[in-house]
Amino acid sequence: MIERTRLAVWGDPISHSRSPQLHAAAYRLLGLDWTYDRRQVDADGFAAALGSLDESWRGLSLTMPLKEVAHAAADERDRHAELTGAVNTLLLTAGPDGTVRRGFNTDVGGIVDAFTHAGSASIGRARILGAGATAASALVAVHELGATRVDVRARRPEAAQGLRRIADALGVTLTVQNLSAPASDVDATIATLPSGTVLDDDIMTPLVAVGGTLFEAAYAPWPSALAAQWPAANVISGFEMLLYQAVRQIRIFRDGSQEHPLPDEDVIVAAMRSRAMED
């Protein structure tokens, strides 16, 4: 039997990804002789690329724009993947009829872990900026942190229909408005807008004033325009989600579940953080 030792992160673009550094640091400490590369793959080329993988492949990390097509390609999905319609992790295992593709969403847990490690483990009311795949994961994450009311702000509010479906399934009261609507107080703001987005001052200033803790999903360039205006003590960088969702991916690739901590996980997380910060 061929040992499954090959892993990679796929997306488009992908050259900026820090995932290879994060994963390599962890596998070294875990004593795992696995390889983890990066490959530029777009949504149109995903099916052919996935179908070309042989039995030496253990799994994939998926970033934009592949999370939805990976969801469709998965034979099995965890609860977070089913809720969000997004898969950012595929575990490839041997089945009686060939390779089984098990799909997971570790972005949800990565956001929860980022807030928890920042000392914000409880959220009552949240605001999400944006309505895409990361917003879907953010909605599930803030629900798991206790939020029962969520205000979504989007350039195109009609794009939030998928978020309404998720909110209904979770029992969350959801309001959807455009970015310039009057803002009320929230405990946390989760910004999922594209990297490099700059909001007009008349939109940004009210959001900062009543936005609580900011989680900015973008981490490069840093600080983002929004984070630069926020009180620094109340800002969580998207790198924290990148780090902790990667930890959950490594759990999956090693043990088949994102819920079981790695041996000496605190040491591994510190090594991953240090390695990523070198570049």
C-alpha positions, 0 to 999 in steps of 0.5 A: 500500500502506498503511504499517503504523504503528499499535501498542498494548498490550492487556490488562485492566486496562491503565491502569497500563501503562508500555509506551506510554512505553517504546515511544515513547522508542525510536521517537523515537530510531529516527526511526520515526513510529509510534503506540503506544497502550493499550486495555482488552481482555479475553479474551472481547473479544479475537477481535472486537478483533483482527478489527477491525484494518485494514492500518494496524496493525503489531503488538500487545503483549499482557498479562494475561489475553490471552497464551493467547488470543493464542497461539491466534490466532497463525498462526505462533509462535516457539519460546518461544511454543510452549514456554510456550503464551503470546504477548505480541507479535503482529507483523501482516504482509501475506500472500497471503491477508490479514494474517499474525499472527506470535506471539512470547514476549519475556517469556522473553528479558526475564527472561534479560536482566534477570538478565544485566544484573544480573550473574547470568548463570548459575543452577544451581538455581532456585525459582519461586513461582507456576504461571501464564503468567509462571511458564512463561516463568520456567521457560524463562528459568532453563533458558536461564541454566543451571538443571537443577533447578527447585523450583516453589511454588504455592498449588495445586500441581495447577495446575503441570501445564503447567510439568511439560510444559515441564520434560519438553521441556527436560530440567529436573528439576522438583519441585512443592510447596505454598508452606509446604514446607521450602525448600532452597538455590537460586541464584535465586528467581523470584516470579510471584505476583499483585501485592500478594501478602503471604505469611505470615512462616512461609512467607516467612522460610525462602524469604528465608533460602535463596533466592539472588537474587530476581527479583520479576515484580511492579513496582508497588507497589514494593517488593513485600512479598517484596522488602522482606524480601530483602537489597536487593543480591540483588533484581531488580525486575520493571521490568527484565523489562518494559524488556527484553521491550519492547526485544525487542518493538521489535526484532520490530516493526522487523526481524521478529526479537527476536534482532537488536539495535537500532542504538545499543541501549544508548542506546535502553535508557537513554532508555526507562528514563529515560522510564518513571521520569519517571512 
